[in-house]
């Protein structure tokens, strides 16, 4: 599976980041048919046929490792841009140019 990474800076306590991400999981599950699962307080797995992502809450940033199925590869740029924009908005930060 082709991969990409996204890093979103934030200045929030980890519990606040988790609360915001948890609030977004219902939208992710209904819009994309994905399953969202927390492992501990700082790691969220988002999975469905065609993609999966591992979201790690770190001090000062959220790091996302995204794996795309081959059918989504042509959309990788748009997916990365959209993910960066949505997470930046959710966390109240400016997107980082990559």
C-alpha positions as CSV (number, residue, x, y, z in Angstrom):
1,X,0.0,0.0,0.0
2,X,1.3,3.5,-0.8
3,X,1.9,5.6,2.2
4,X,2.1,9.2,3.3
5,X,2.5,11.1,6.5
6,X,1.0,14.3,7.9
7,X,2.1,16.3,11.0
8,X,-0.2,18.8,12.5
9,X,1.2,21.1,15.2
10,X,-0.9,22.1,18.1
11,X,-0.6,23.7,21.5
12,X,-3.3,21.7,23.3
13,X,-3.0,19.3,26.2
14,X,-3.2,15.7,25.0
15,X,-6.6,15.1,26.6
16,X,-8.1,18.1,24.7
17,X,-6.6,16.7,21.4
18,X,-8.1,13.3,22.2
19,X,-11.5,14.8,22.9
20,X,-11.5,16.7,19.6
21,X,-10.5,13.6,17.7
22,X,-13.1,11.5,19.5
23,X,-15.7,14.1,18.5
24,X,-14.7,13.7,14.8
25,X,-14.8,9.9,14.8
26,X,-18.6,9.6,14.3
27,X,-18.3,11.8,11.2
28,X,-15.4,9.7,9.9
29,X,-17.3,6.5,10.5
30,X,-20.5,7.6,8.9
31,X,-19.0,9.5,6.0
32,X,-16.3,6.9,5.0
33,X,-17.6,3.7,6.5
34,X,-14.4,3.5,8.6
35,X,-13.9,1.9,12.0
36,X,-12.2,4.1,14.6
37,X,-10.5,2.4,17.5
38,X,-8.5,4.0,20.4
39,X,-5.4,2.2,21.8
40,X,-4.6,3.9,25.1
41,X,-5.0,7.7,25.3
42,X,-2.8,8.7,22.4
43,X,-3.3,6.4,19.5
44,X,-6.3,6.2,17.1
45,X,-6.6,3.6,14.3
46,X,-8.9,4.5,11.4
47,X,-9.5,1.6,9.0
48,X,-11.7,0.5,6.1
49,X,-11.2,-1.3,2.9
50,X,-8.9,0.8,0.7
51,X,-7.2,2.8,3.5
52,X,-6.0,2.8,7.0
53,X,-4.4,5.4,9.2
54,X,-2.6,5.5,12.5
55,X,-3.0,8.7,14.4
56,X,-0.6,9.5,17.2
57,X,-1.1,12.3,19.7
58,X,2.3,13.7,20.6
59,X,3.2,16.7,22.7
60,X,3.0,19.6,20.2
61,X,1.8,17.7,17.2
62,X,-0.5,15.0,15.8
63,X,1.3,12.6,13.5
64,X,-0.7,10.5,11.0
65,X,0.6,7.5,9.0
66,X,-1.8,6.9,6.1
67,X,-1.8,3.8,3.9
68,X,-3.8,3.9,0.7
69,X,-5.1,1.1,-1.4
70,X,-4.1,1.2,-5.1
71,X,-7.5,2.5,-6.2
72,X,-7.0,5.6,-4.1
73,X,-3.4,6.4,-5.2
74,X,-4.5,8.9,-7.9
75,X,-6.3,10.8,-5.1
76,X,-3.4,10.8,-2.7
77,X,-2.6,14.5,-3.1
78,X,-6.2,15.5,-2.5
79,X,-6.6,13.2,0.4
80,X,-3.4,14.5,2.1
81,X,-4.5,18.1,1.5
82,X,-8.0,17.5,2.8
83,X,-6.7,15.6,5.9
84,X,-4.2,18.4,6.7
85,X,-6.9,21.0,6.3
86,X,-9.5,19.2,8.5
87,X,-7.0,18.3,11.3
88,X,-5.6,21.8,11.3
89,X,-9.1,23.2,11.7
90,X,-10.0,20.7,14.3
91,X,-6.9,21.5,16.4
92,X,-6.9,25.2,15.8
93,X,-3.5,25.3,14.1
94,X,-2.1,26.5,10.7
95,X,-1.4,23.8,8.2
96,X,2.3,23.0,7.7
97,X,3.6,23.2,4.1
98,X,5.0,19.9,3.0
